[in-house]
Amino acid sequence: MLPTSLHGKAYYEILFWGGGHALQFTWTLLMLVAWLWLASACGARSVLTPRVTVMMFSLALAGVFVTPYAYLAHDVASVEHRALLTWAMRLGGGPAILPVGLSVVYGALAVRLRAPEQRPLRAALLASVLVFAAGGVIGIFIAGSNVRIPAHYHGCIVGVTLALMGVVYRVLPALGYRAPQGRMATWQPWLYGIGQLIHITGLVWSGGYGVQRKVAGAEQVLRSTGEVVGMGMMGLGGLIAIIGGLLFVVVAIRAMRQPAARDSKA
């Protein structure tokens, strides 16, 4: 369906535009499942009934079917095609995210944890909701093609990643390994999440000065102290997030080297 006249960057951007948005629906739905699972593992009770929860997921799923319609209704290189997929991405999963997010946060904060292995799960859940919410709020204020756009999707992507990190912690005992616990396992999601919050805050700051996206080095043309400070915050936050990501690997490997059977003997 792509025009043969397109080459290079324009060709591949249009080629993957729709598929990329469909993937966003997929990961958002998986994140919502992870939130509910982690909240349940912490002993939290959802204020949403199962029927309402299923309805929320149905609304989120409905947006997925805008993708094939966009290909059938408009030329893939048209503004209308691009705009329809963009609005589907903004509104498709949106109605479900807010009620499910508020429900799991309320439940996780209200419950009293009874086991040390629940602490990393709650940390991953709360950090995920916080970072994803920050990315979503930033998306509302996007104007033009500046670094506010990567600030938006970096927040949302890491929100999904944190949820799946928590799922890994939850799944390890079911695979015969020790449940991650202790200070490192509890602080790892927060370190990763706080680092990413600093990262996207720096991007938003720089975006306010008009720093363009998809450029690097001298091409960024950082003219003022504010622009330099903003990009410096981005780098510092990224470094902290990398450390948090490495700690996830350490926590997971340590848990996998200590089978669950040893816990029962202890």
Salt bridges, closest charged atoms under 4 A:
GLU13 OE2 - ARG82 NH2 2.80
GLU227 OE2 - ARG223 NH2 3.62
ASP263 OD1 - ARG178 NE 3.48
